[in-house]
Amino acid sequence: MVLNILIASTVIKSTFGVVTTSLWLIPLMLAAISFYRYDRVDPESRPINQQNLYTEYDFIIVGGGSAGAVVANRLSEVKHWKILLLEAGPDENEISDVPSLAAYLQLSKLDWGYKTEPSTKSCLGMKNNRCNWPRGKVLGGSSVLNYMLYVRGNRYDYDLWESLGNPGWGYDDILPYFKKSEDNRNPYLANTPYHGRGGFLTVQESPWHTPLVAAFVEAGTELGYPNRDINGEYQSGFMIAQGTIRRGSRCSTAKAFLRPVRLRRNLHVAMNAHVTKIVIDPVSEQAMGVEFKRDGKRYRIFTRKEVIMSAGAINTPQILMLSGIGPRAHLEEIGIPVLKDLPVGENLQDHVGMGGMTWLVDKPVAIVQDRFNPATITNQYVLNERGPMTTLGGVEGLAFVTTPLGNSTIDWPDVQFHMAPASINSDNGARVKKVLGLKESLYRDVYQPIANKDTWTIMPLLLRPRSRGWVRLRSKNPFHYPLMDPNYFDDPFDVQTLVEGAKIALRVAEANVFKQFGSRLYRKPFPNCKQFKFLSDEYLECQIKTISMTIYHPVGTAKMGPSWDSGAVVDPRLRVYGIKRLRVIDASIMPTISSGNTNAPVIMIGEKGADLVKEDWMDVELANVKAFR
């Protein structure tokens, strides 16, 4: 049940509840003191929010998220280059550090608060048939809001990219960049050829688990799926999830890549700087700089080398289109002069998940908020970096399976499972409905009856959707949120694949290992699906279309491709076609979505993209030196 995943932080009450007795103050005070001292004595102190900016930099990076933070770190390694990183949001806060509180960051000031356009094929259980699309408006971007799951995707994803005309993007080429970032702290993985040690990004299991996740992995073996490293040689199988956490706390890209280099004199980080436009010379068709608004003032900063867009799959196409780069017909309709007619905003892809698959258990083994003592679990977290507060947003298990509709001749699964052993807390009902945008009747009839009970959930996730959506401008006002339509289930094959994935999930839950807990399916039908036989293909399809959930994975809106690809926006070196000194390095460039959670692949794109920039400009500088001699 997706609600479990979103509200799985079983300690929310201890942090957000009304303080009615002095006992509540103890864990809060401990947490506050700990975080205060952490910021003062830890070598990875918070980045400096630069107030006095130069009028010109070598590189201007727009967006300090999962890719932008990586690019800023790597480019500032070249000491004579001056780098400016612009982020529309503020810095992280203490709440974002706590892994189990991931859901509470949604709809906060750290979230852009986007919604999809109304649909007749998906999100039917949400108000106005619109899904919430959380996106990080904060230094570290969506790596501050996500569930921290470290999943690289499948080798065939990247070999496909290369076969589409993108040399250098095959699996053998990109694996070193995954390893370069990584500091894997689980020895059973770190000592293999597929993982790295000593990188900026800490990767490890949560130090606390329920017995249900062990049962989940064993259930996979009962069905013939190995317990394996899904980021290793093969992907199909079950494992206890690894995440981007460090010392029990979230390891965002800001914490991983920006805090350690905060004192580099050639790197300026400007927060709360909302970029409104790329400044482009219409004659030379060259990016000259950017315009942005900060603290009510408008600024224009210029670049000597490049503007690099790392604002993500929604904001990068928005800013490109606001700058006159995009589909001619759309820009003319909005009233923006067209500088370059490119399919910006098209090719939108997302992993859509099926919510609502929940099992009840008789033993007290799930994460139930009311069972935990607030002072005890807060002390566990603050003093020992352990306990329920370290769970990855409540997700404990991952699996990759191939449905009968997938390709069983190669190891390229088409469905992923997220397993979360957590319950809803009835006190947070209003918050649940708001975060998911649920219709009142659906929450009241289906979810409220199992609040505060021991439950666990599997969410099947479609890995390679055939459907494609789009991002477009609402107006030429840069502060108006863009329109976005993932077009979920436009291709019927997508929902058919998820139906088959749901059937496999049901078989997993029927494994003998779960019988020790008295596990049984919660059989409350969705009100709008009652006309179908419960668990029939028609019923499962109805449920999928009712609770259709994003897992923070929009990609593809500035597609990478060769010059002959009419859908391409950037070339294989990530340079925007037809505009000099403008590059995109973020999730937008994916030609096809990777098979799994996208945060690790976006970090890889940041690593490789930074190397491409270095190669191009160091060659230019070397040529200039030779010419001068």
ABEGO torsion letter per residue (X at the ends): XAAAAAAABAAAAAAABBBABAAAAAAAAAAAAAAAAAAAABABBBBBBBABBBABBABBBBEABAAAAAAAAAAAABAABBBBBBBABBBBBAAAABAAAAAAABGBAABAGBBBBBBAABGAABBGGBBBBBBBBBBGEAAAABAGBBBAEBAAAAAAAAAAGBBGABAAAAAAAAAAABBBABAAAAABAABBBGBABBBBBBABBBAAAAAAAAAAAAAGBBBBBAABABABEBBBBBBBBBGGBBBBAAAAAAAAAAABAABBBBBGBBBABBBBBAAAGBBAEBBBBBGGBBBBBBBAABBBBAAEAAAAAAAAAAAGBEBAAAAAAAGBBBABBBBBGBGBBBBBBBBGBBBBBABBABBBAAABBAAAAAAAAAAAGBEAAABBGGBABBBBBBBAABBAABBBBABBBBBBBBBBBAAAAAAAAAAAGBBAAAAAAAAAAABGBBBBBBBBBBABBABBBBBBBABABAABBBBBBAGBGABAAAAAAAAAAAAAAAAAAABAAAAAAGBBBBABBBAAAAABBBGBAAAAAAAAAABBBBAGABBGABBBBBAABAABABBAAGBBBGBBGBBBBBAAABABBBBEBAAAAAAAAAAAAAAAAAAAAAAAAAAAAAAAX
